[in-house]
Amino acid sequence: MRVGIPRGLLFYRFFALWKTFLEELGVEVVVSPPSNKAIIQHGLVYGVEEICFPVKVFLGHAYTLLGKVDALFIPRMVSFHKNEYNCPKILGLPDLVRNLFQVKSEAIIDEEINMRDRGIRGWWEGFLAIGRRFTRDDRKIVRALNRAEQAHREYRRKLREGFLPENLIDHRPVLPQREKRVVLLGHPYLLGDSYINMNIVRKIYDLGYSVITPDMVPERAIRKALAILPKASFWTISNEIVGTAFSFLKKEDPSVRGFVHLVSFECGPDSLVGEVVERYIKREKRSFPYLRLEIDEHTGEAGLVTRLEAFVDMMEWRNAHHASYLPTPSAP
């Protein structure tokens, strides 16, 4: 059986887990190709106006796999962290694909994985349900999941060491580390797809800086820093973005010169997260430079480059004049 995995949204977090799990069950896995103009155009044609750009990209990848596989792998990832949720649009992906492309129900693997209330039990029940699509041997499913989780841990470990998803998925070369660094915040599907983010990591690197992404920060450090907030949000990835920013606000790391936050236009959680991050950054005595970049299907590369160049000039000026260590003036 051939199963297709669209290269979008949570793919960049769970690539190793999903691929290993399916292959251990004897499935031939087909991953859609890296994003390109044609794939994006398909997503724009079928996606309605109200959905965010990353969901449109996902739809383009799903469309690319139609007719080439026996089923699409789009699990309903309600939650992968206790007491938290994923974005509602991620929860509704199976239904969106099924209705837009008139795909038969059995041709979409959409079993629910929900850790919000049941914790690890909800995780295992979800993958057991997926595994039973291919075998009645529960022991085989458990073995497959154990190996998949091991591959996932190794994948996440390499990300923490400084690899990007495209280095591990597509074997693209790793950029050497620079002395000066920028904390690059954003959802993994924005930071992981170099086509839709216009190769922002390379652009920052060419301006003399390496990047630190939320995937490169240990979860324990993120969760500890997140305790600054009176109450965390309902969204797991949003919490990881905020926790990453806070962890560097409190850490005396002279190599970190500023924060760039890449957000998707029409993303509800991003609109709240960006406001929280910016406010807390401005409260700090060091007053880190902060740049918020919104991207969608209309974003121009020239404008993005211009804003990055101006931001780098600001960081260099502040560092040279020690302005990053001066208190932020109090609001009138």
C-alpha positions as CSV (number, residue, x, y, z in Angstrom):
1,M,0.0,0.0,0.0
2,R,1.3,3.5,-0.9
3,V,0.5,6.3,1.6
4,G,1.2,9.9,0.8
5,I,2.3,12.5,3.4
6,P,1.8,16.1,2.4
7,R,4.8,18.2,3.1
8,G,3.2,20.9,5.3
9,L,2.2,22.0,8.8
10,L,3.1,19.4,11.4
11,F,5.1,17.4,8.9
12,Y,8.2,19.4,9.9
13,R,7.8,18.3,13.5
14,F,6.8,14.7,13.1
15,F,8.4,13.7,9.8
16,A,10.7,11.0,11.3
17,L,7.9,9.6,13.6
18,W,5.3,9.3,10.8
19,K,7.6,7.9,8.2
20,T,9.2,5.3,10.4
21,F,5.9,4.2,11.9
22,L,4.3,3.6,8.5
23,E,7.4,1.9,7.0
24,E,7.6,-0.4,10.0
25,L,4.1,-1.5,9.2
26,G,5.2,-2.4,5.6
27,V,3.8,0.8,4.0
28,E,5.4,2.5,1.1
29,V,5.7,6.1,2.1
30,V,5.5,8.9,-0.6
31,V,6.3,12.4,0.6
32,S,5.2,15.3,-1.6
33,P,8.2,17.2,-3.2
34,P,9.5,20.5,-1.7
35,S,7.3,23.5,-2.1
36,N,7.4,25.2,-5.5
37,K,5.4,27.6,-7.5
38,A,3.0,25.0,-9.0
39,I,2.2,23.5,-5.6
40,I,1.5,26.9,-4.0
41,Q,-0.7,27.8,-7.0
42,H,-2.8,24.6,-6.5
43,G,-3.2,25.5,-2.8
44,L,-4.3,29.0,-3.6
45,V,-6.9,27.8,-6.2
46,Y,-8.6,25.4,-3.8
47,G,-8.1,27.2,-0.5
48,V,-10.8,29.6,0.7
49,E,-9.9,33.2,1.5
50,E,-10.3,32.8,5.3
51,I,-7.6,30.2,5.8
52,C,-4.0,31.1,6.5
53,F,-1.2,30.7,4.0
54,P,0.4,27.5,5.6
55,V,-2.9,25.7,5.2
56,K,-3.1,26.7,1.6
57,V,0.4,25.4,1.1
58,F,-0.7,22.1,2.8
59,L,-3.6,21.8,0.4
60,G,-1.3,22.3,-2.6
61,H,0.9,19.4,-1.3
62,A,-2.2,17.2,-0.7
63,Y,-3.4,17.9,-4.3
64,T,0.0,16.9,-5.6
65,L,-0.3,13.5,-4.1
66,L,-3.8,12.7,-5.4
67,G,-3.9,9.8,-7.9
68,K,-0.3,8.8,-6.9
69,V,-1.0,7.0,-3.6
70,D,-3.7,4.8,-2.2
71,A,-4.3,7.0,0.8
72,L,-3.3,10.3,2.3
73,F,-1.8,10.4,5.8
74,I,-3.5,13.3,7.6
75,P,-4.0,12.3,11.3
76,R,-6.3,14.6,13.3
77,M,-3.6,15.9,15.7
78,V,-5.9,17.4,18.3
79,S,-3.1,17.7,20.9
80,F,0.4,16.4,21.5
81,H,0.8,18.0,24.9
82,K,-1.3,17.5,28.0
83,N,-3.9,20.3,28.7
84,E,-3.1,22.1,25.3
85,Y,-4.5,22.1,21.8
86,N,-3.3,22.5,18.2
87,C,-4.8,25.2,15.9
88,P,-8.4,24.4,14.9
89,K,-7.5,24.6,11.3
90,I,-5.0,21.7,11.9
91,L,-7.7,19.7,13.6
92,G,-10.0,20.2,10.6
93,L,-7.5,19.3,7.9
94,P,-8.9,15.8,7.1
95,D,-12.3,17.2,6.6
96,L,-11.0,20.1,4.5
97,V,-9.1,17.8,2.2
98,R,-11.9,15.3,1.9
99,N,-14.5,17.9,0.9
100,L,-12.3,20.1,-1.3
101,F,-10.9,17.3,-3.4
102,Q,-13.8,14.8,-3.1
103,V,-11.6,12.2,-1.5
104,K,-13.3,9.0,-0.3
105,S,-13.3,8.6,3.5
106,E,-11.2,5.4,3.5
107,A,-8.6,7.1,1.4
108,I,-7.6,9.5,4.2
109,I,-5.9,8.2,7.3
110,D,-7.4,10.6,9.8
111,E,-7.5,8.9,13.2
112,E,-7.5,11.2,16.2
113,I,-4.4,11.7,18.4
114,N,-5.4,13.6,21.5
115,M,-3.1,14.0,24.5
116,R,-5.0,16.9,26.0
117,D,-7.0,15.0,28.6
118,R,-5.6,11.5,28.4
119,G,-1.9,12.3,28.1
120,I,0.3,9.4,26.8
121,R,-2.7,7.1,26.7
122,G,-4.4,9.3,24.1
123,W,-1.2,9.2,22.1
124,W,-0.9,5.4,22.1
125,E,-4.7,4.9,21.4
126,G,-4.4,7.1,18.3
127,F,-1.5,5.3,16.8
128,L,-3.0,1.9,17.6
129,A,-6.0,3.0,15.6
130,I,-3.8,4.1,12.7
131,G,-1.9,0.8,12.9
132,R,-5.0,-1.3,12.7
133,R,-5.6,0.1,9.2
134,F,-2.7,-2.1,8.1
135,T,-2.5,-5.0,10.5
136,R,-4.5,-6.8,13.3
137,D,-1.3,-7.6,15.2
138,D,-1.2,-5.1,18.0
139,R,2.3,-6.2,19.0
140,K,3.5,-5.3,15.6
141,I,1.9,-1.9,16.0
142,V,3.5,-1.3,19.4
143,R,7.0,-2.3,18.0
144,A,6.5,0.1,15.1
145,L,5.5,2.9,17.4
146,N,8.5,2.3,19.7
147,R,10.9,2.4,16.7
148,A,9.1,5.5,15.4
149,E,9.4,7.3,18.7
150,Q,13.1,6.4,18.8
151,A,13.6,7.9,15.3
152,H,11.6,11.0,16.5
153,R,13.8,11.5,19.5
154,E,16.9,11.3,17.3
155,Y,15.4,13.7,14.8
156,R,14.5,16.2,17.6
157,R,18.0,15.8,19.1
158,K,19.6,16.8,15.9
159,L,17.4,19.8,15.6
160,R,18.5,20.9,19.1
161,E,22.1,20.5,17.9
162,G,21.5,23.2,15.2
163,F,20.2,21.2,12.2
164,L,17.2,22.5,10.3
165,P,14.4,20.2,9.1
166,E,15.6,20.5,5.4
167,N,19.1,19.4,6.5
168,L,17.6,16.1,7.8
169,I,14.7,15.6,5.4
170,D,16.3,16.6,2.1
171,H,20.0,16.3,3.1
172,R,20.7,19.9,2.3
173,P,24.1,21.2,3.5
174,V,24.3,22.7,7.0
175,L,25.4,26.3,7.4
176,P,28.5,26.8,9.7
177,Q,27.8,28.6,12.9
178,R,28.6,32.3,13.2
179,E,29.6,34.2,16.3
180,K,26.6,36.5,16.2
181,R,23.1,35.0,16.4
182,V,19.5,36.0,16.0
183,V,16.6,34.2,17.7
184,L,14.2,33.3,14.8
185,L,10.8,32.7,16.1
186,G,7.9,31.1,14.3
187,H,5.9,28.0,13.6
188,P,7.9,25.0,12.4
189,Y,6.1,25.0,9.1
190,L,7.1,28.6,8.4
191,L,10.7,28.1,9.5
192,G,11.1,24.7,7.9
193,D,9.9,25.5,4.4
194,S,12.6,27.6,2.8
195,Y,10.4,28.2,-0.3
196,I,7.6,29.9,1.4
197,N,9.8,31.8,3.9
198,M,12.0,32.9,0.9
199,N,15.1,31.2,2.4
200,I,15.2,33.6,5.4
201,V,17.8,31.5,7.3
202,R,20.2,31.8,4.4
203,K,19.4,35.6,4.0
204,I,20.2,36.2,7.7
205,Y,23.3,34.1,7.4
206,D,24.5,36.1,4.5
207,L,24.1,39.2,6.6
208,G,26.5,37.8,9.1
209,Y,24.3,36.0,11.6
210,S,23.3,32.4,12.5
211,V,19.8,31.6,13.7
212,I,18.4,29.9,16.8
213,T,14.9,28.4,16.3
214,P,12.5,27.0,18.9
215,D,13.5,23.5,17.8
216,M,17.0,24.2,18.9
217,V,16.0,25.0,22.5
218,P,15.4,22.1,25.0
219,E,11.7,21.7,26.0
220,R,12.6,21.9,29.7
221,A,14.1,25.4,29.2
222,I,11.1,26.5,27.2
223,R,8.6,25.4,29.7
224,K,10.6,26.9,32.6
225,A,10.8,30.3,30.9
226,L,7.1,30.1,30.0
227,A,6.3,30.3,33.8
228,I,6.9,34.0,33.5
229,L,3.3,34.3,32.1
230,P,0.5,34.3,34.6
231,K,-1.2,31.8,32.3
232,A,0.0,30.0,29.2
233,S,-2.0,29.9,26.1
234,F,-4.1,26.9,24.8
235,W,-1.8,26.3,21.8
236,T,1.3,24.2,22.2
237,I,3.4,25.7,19.4
238,S,2.5,29.2,20.5
239,N,3.7,28.4,23.9
240,E,6.9,27.1,22.5
241,I,7.5,30.3,20.6
242,V,6.8,32.4,23.7
243,G,8.9,30.2,25.9
244,T,11.8,30.3,23.5
245,A,11.8,34.1,23.4
246,F,11.6,34.3,27.2
247,S,14.4,31.9,27.7
248,F,16.8,34.2,25.8
249,L,15.5,37.3,27.5
250,K,16.6,36.0,30.9
251,K,19.8,34.4,29.6
252,E,23.0,36.5,29.5
253,D,24.2,35.4,26.0
254,P,26.3,38.1,24.3
255,S,26.1,36.2,21.0
256,V,22.3,36.9,20.8
257,R,21.7,40.3,19.2
258,G,18.0,40.4,18.4
259,F,14.7,38.6,17.7
260,V,13.0,38.0,14.3
261,H,9.5,36.8,14.5
262,L,8.1,35.2,11.3
263,V,4.3,35.1,11.3
264,S,1.6,34.1,8.9
265,F,-1.0,36.7,7.9
266,E,-4.5,35.7,9.0
267,C,-3.1,33.5,11.8
268,G,-5.1,34.2,14.9
269,P,-2.7,32.7,17.5
270,D,0.3,34.5,15.9
271,S,-1.5,37.9,16.3
272,L,-1.7,37.3,20.1
273,V,1.8,35.7,20.5
274,G,3.5,38.4,18.6
275,E,2.0,41.1,20.9
276,V,3.0,39.2,24.0
277,V,6.6,38.6,22.8
278,E,7.1,42.2,21.7
279,R,5.8,43.7,25.0
280,Y,8.0,41.5,27.1
281,I,11.1,42.2,25.0
282,K,10.5,46.0,25.4
283,R,10.3,45.6,29.1
284,E,13.8,44.2,29.4
285,K,16.7,46.4,30.4
286,R,18.7,45.2,27.4
287,S,15.9,46.2,25.0
288,F,16.7,43.7,22.3
289,P,15.9,44.7,18.7
290,Y,12.7,43.0,17.6
291,L,11.5,42.5,14.0
292,R,8.1,41.1,13.1
293,L,7.7,39.8,9.5
294,E,4.4,38.8,8.1
295,I,4.3,36.5,5.1
296,D,1.5,35.3,2.8
297,E,1.1,34.5,-0.9
298,H,1.6,38.2,-1.8
299,T,4.8,38.8,0.2
300,G,7.7,40.1,-2.0
301,E,11.2,39.0,-1.5
302,A,12.7,42.5,-2.1
303,G,10.7,44.0,0.7
304,L,11.7,41.2,3.1
305,V,15.4,41.6,2.2
306,T,15.2,45.4,2.8
307,R,13.7,45.0,6.2
308,L,16.3,42.4,7.2
309,E,19.1,44.6,6.1
310,A,17.7,47.5,8.1
311,F,17.2,45.3,11.1
312,V,20.9,44.1,11.0
313,D,22.0,47.7,10.8
314,M,20.0,48.4,13.9
315,M,21.6,45.5,15.8
316,E,25.1,46.5,14.8
317,W,24.5,50.1,15.8
318,R,23.0,49.1,19.2
319,N,25.8,46.7,19.9
320,A,28.5,49.2,19.0
321,H,26.9,51.9,21.2
322,H,25.9,49.5,24.0
323,A,22.3,50.7,23.6
324,S,21.1,47.1,24.0
325,Y,22.1,47.3,27.6
326,L,20.4,50.6,28.4
327,P,17.0,50.6,30.1
328,T,13.9,51.1,28.0
329,P,12.4,54.5,28.6
330,S,9.2,54.3,30.7
331,A,5.9,54.8,28.9
332,P,4.3,58.2,29.5
